[in-house]
């Protein structure tokens, strides 16, 4: 019997529906339940084959426990090591290098710091900041938001340099980004499961949470070509980041999808929020992923230390540069020249003595012995005032 553990927080409908779906399909051979955790021994044996993680990003004890489970071979959705290291500013930079349209974004130094950080600790920090240059690059209006946050927490819409200073002064120890505001024509939020299955959802971030107006079930919301581009981009981004469960958001302006947010490894799936259609879709898709992962052979290590514990021969693949490839390219002769060359080669071969040797390939005979065919062988911060302590506020643009 294989076991699936679900690690969840306040959400109710999605974890319950997922456990029920897995248990009904598993018929006793695959079971799902909610994980109970206490003191975790460093040498504890594995309890689960797969764990669906919905809350460890907010509870360090859970995150450390999941890493320990991964060490014992448990498949974690999503990878707790990468999720711990990931941030949205890196994602914007990665997306830009991959060729996606992204809003202009600047990473800002923190306003305040943890106890023990003094002026000498920040001697590498530029002072004063070029606030006007930052605003000129990003443009206004813009959004001030945490570089690794989620759920629209601590997000402020900025319309002036003075407003930026005022809001920045209240961010405390949070590390923030200032990002260009895209005056979008359409906005979509896309589920991606297993880096393959994509559901495009018409989404309005300006509507309040649980208003029933954020998500709209409209299969024809995007034109066919644009929808296909969005699906492609979603898969590519999630594959690049390694997330098996994620949502990707695009603000679409003049037919161009700008990647706004794609670090949502525990995306909202509650019935009251996303509605029945999307709730049922994501429940079924994640259940399918669980059974797929349980039936897969893990042929390659997922973690660096896994390769050390189970070393395998490595293969090195080298790709020549464009110039080198061109220098190695042989341009074929015209057809008539090739035919004449073939005729001369055939005549020369006919005059060359030939011997027969066994080949490396063999074929079985009816009597169980091996018949070896013969082979022919030729003999040849500045303006903002200083503050102490973190102060978090939630604003939804």
N, C-alpha and C positions, 0 to 999 in steps of 0.2 A: 504494500500500500504506500502511496505517495501522499505527502502532506503539503498543503499550501497555507501559509500564514498570512494574515492580513493585519497590518499595523496602521491603525486609524485613530483620529482624534474626535473632534466634535461632530463631524459629518456622520450621517446615519443611513440615508437611503441607499447611497452607492455601495458602501462596504457590505451592507446586509444583502443587497441584490446580487452582488458579486459572489459572496459566499454561497448563497442559495443556488445560483446558476452552476457553480463549480460542483457542488455536492450532488445536484440532480444529474448532471452529465457524468460525474465520476463514478456513480453507482457503487460506492464503497471502495473502489480501487484508487480513487483520488478524492481526498477530503480536504475541506477548507474550514479554518476556524480563526478566531481572533487571538492573537498572541498575548500571553501573559508573561511579564518579565519581572524578575527580582534581582538579586545579586547575581551577576554573571561571572562564572569561573573562566579563567583564561584558557583552560583546557577542556571546556564543555563540548560534548559531542554534538553533532548537528541534529536539530529537531525537525527542520523543514527542508523540503526540496526547493521550494520557491517561496519568496516573500514579496508581497505587494506593499510598498512603503508609501504611506500617505501623510506622515506626520514627523518624521525624524529631522526634517530641516528646522523644526522649532524646538526639539528636545535633544540636546547633546547626548544624553544617556542612550536614547534610542539609536542615534547615529553610530555611536561607538559599538553598540551591540550588533548592528547590522554589518559593520566591517568585520567583526569577529565571526559572524555567520558566513560571510563571504569567504573567509579563510578556510572554512570547513567544506566549501563547495556549494553552499546554498546560492541559488540564482536570485539576485535582488533586483527588483524593478522599482526604482532606477538605481544604477550603479552608485553606491554611497560615496565611493572615493572621488569620482568625477564631480558629483553633485556638490560635494564639500569644497572642491577647488574652483568650480565654475562661477562666473559672474557675468552680468549683462553687458558690461563695457567690453569685456573680452569677446563676447558673442557678436556685438556690433562690428568690432574690428575684424573678426573672422569672416562674418558675412560679407563685409566690404571686399576682402581679399578673394572671396569665392565668386564675386561678381554681382552680388545682390545690391539692390538699391536700399540704402539705410539713411535715416535722418542724420544730419550733422550733429555730432555728439562730442562733448568735452568732459573729461573726468576732472573733478575738483578736489583739492585737498580738504581734509576734514576741518571743521570749525574748531572742535575741541578734541582732546585726547585723553586716554586713560591715565590714571595716576602714575607718576613716575616719568612721564614724557615731558621734558623741559626744552627750553630754547635750543640747547646744544644738541638735543636729539634730532632736531629738525634743520640742521645746518645745510642739508642738501635741498631744502625747500626754497623755491623762488619767493622772494618777498621784496616789494609788494606784488601781488598778482596783477596781471594785465587784464582787469575786468572788462574794460572797454573792448579790447581785442577779442576776448572770449565771446562777448555779446555780438560783436560785428561778424564773427565767424558763424555762430549758430543762428543768429537772427532772432527777431521777436515777432510774435509771442513764442515762448519756449516752455518746456516742462523741466522743473527741478525735481529729480527723483533719485532714490537710492540706487547705487550701482549693482546691488544684488537683492533688491526687495521684490515684493509681489503683492497681489491683491489690492493694488492702487493705494497702498499705505504710504504716508509721508510724501505724497505727490502734490506739487503746487504748480499752477499755471502762472507764468511770469510775463508781464507786459512791459516792464521798464527796468532800467538798471537799478533804480532805487528800490523797486520791489524785490529784485533779486537779492540785494544786500539784506533787506529786512527778513526775507524767508531763509536765506542762508544762515543768518545769525541764530536761528532757532533750530538748526539741524543737529546740534550737539556733536556727538562722536560718530554720527552716520557719515559714511563716504558717499558723496552725491555725484550725479551727472547732470549736466545741462544739455537738453536735447531739443533740436528743432521741432516745432509743432507743424505737422503736416495737415493742411486744410483739406481733409479727405472728402472724396465724393462717395466712397463706399468703405466699409470696414468689415473685415472678416476675422474670426477666430477659428482655428482649425485644429481638431484633434488629430494626433498621429500616434498610432499604436504599432509597435514592432517595426518602426521605421518604414512601414509599408502602407498600412491602412490609413486613409485620410478622410475625414469628414469636414467639409467646409460649412461653417455656420455664420450666417449673417448676424453681426453683433454690433451693438451701439454702446461704446464705452461711456457715453455721456448720460446714459440712463442709470438710475440708482440700482444697487444690488437688490435682488429679490423683488423688483418692481414688476417682473413679468414682461418687461419691455426691452431687456437687453438682447435676448436671443429671439431670432425670427426664423421659423422653418420655411425656407423658400429655396427649393432646389435650383431654381432658375435665377437666383440673385446675381450671379456673375455670368457674363457671356461665355460660351463654351471654350473659346481659345484662352481667355483669361483664367477660367477655372482650371484648365489643364496646366497652365503655367504655375498657378498657385500650388496645385498638388505636387508638381515636380519640385518646386522650391521647398515645400514643407518636408518632403522626403529627404532632399539633399541636406537641409539644415540639421534635421534630426539624426541623420546618418553621420554627419560630420561631428556632432556632439555626442553621439552614442546613446541618446535617450530612447528607451523603448516605449515610454509613455510621456507625452508632452503636448502642449498647445503652442501654436505659432500664430501670431497676430500680424496682420498686414493692414496698413492704411493705404488705400488705393486713390491715387490722384492722377487724372489724365491718363488712365489706363495703366499706370505703373504701380505695382505693389511694393510699398516700402515696408521692409521687415522692422516692426516696432518692438516686438517682444517674443522671444522664443526660449525663455528659461522658466518654464512652468511644469516641472516634473511631477507635481501633484495637482493636476488641473481640476478645477471645479467640475463636479459631475452630479451634484445634488439635484434631485427631481424638482424641487421648488425653484431652483435657479435656472437650470438649462432647459426644463420642460421634458415631457414624457418621451418625445421622439429621440432627442439627443441622449437622454439618460439611458434609454434602452439600448441605443446603438453603442455607447461607450461600455456599458456593462457586458454586452455580448462580445465586443471586440477584445476587451481585456481578458475575458474568460477564454476566448480562442487563443490568445497569446500564451496564457498559462499552459494550456494543453500542448501547444506547439513547442514551448520551451522544455516541457517534461519529456517530449518524444525525440528531441534533438540529441545528437551526439556532440559533446563538447570536444571538438578536435583540436582547437587552438586555445591557448591560455587567454583569459580575459584580463588578468592582472599581471604586473611585472613579477611579483613574488611567486605567482603560480608557475611561471616559466622556470624559476629556480627550483621549486619543489618537484616539478615534473618536467625536467629538461628534455627537449626534443631537438633533433638536428635542424639547424636554421638554413634557409636558402637566401642567398643574396641576389637581388634583382637590380641590374644596372640599366639605366636608360641613357643612351647617348644624347648629347645636345643636338639641337636642330642642325647646326653647321656640320657636326660630325656625321649625323645621319645622312645629310645630303652628300657628303664626301664619299660615303660608303654605297650610295645608291648607284646601281648599274642601269643605264638607259638602254632598253632593248633596241636591237637593230630593226630596220624595216622588214616587213614580212618576207619579201623575196630573198633578202640576205639571209634570214633565218632558215628558210627552206633550203637554200644552197648549202649552208653550213651543216644542216641535218643530213643532206645527201652525202657530203664528203665524210662526215662522221660514220655514217652507215657503211660506206665503202671501206673505210679503214678498219672498221670492226670486223667486217666479213673476212679480211685478210689476216686478222690476229688470231693466233692459236688460243683455244679456250679449254680450261680444265674445269671439272665439277668438284665443289666442296660442299660439305653440309652447311646449312644456314643456322643462324641463332634461333630461328623459329621452328617449332615442330608441331605436327598435327597428330591427334590420336587415331589409331586404327580400330577396327571393330573387335580385334582380338585383345585389346587392352594395351598393346605395345605402342610405341611411338614411331611414326613414320616421319623421317626427316627428308624434305625435298631437296634436290640438288640445286645449287646456285651457280650461275655462270660467273667465272672469275677471269678477267683479262689479265694478262701478265704485265700490264702497264698502269591765505586771507589778508587784505589791506584795509579797505573801507569799513567792512563790518566790524562792530565792536567785539571785544573778547568776552566770552561767556564760559562758565564752568558747568559741566554736567550735560547730559543728553536730554533733549526735550523733543518728543516725537509727536507729530500731528498728522492727521489724516485729511487729505483733501482730494477730491475727485474732480478733475477738470471737466 
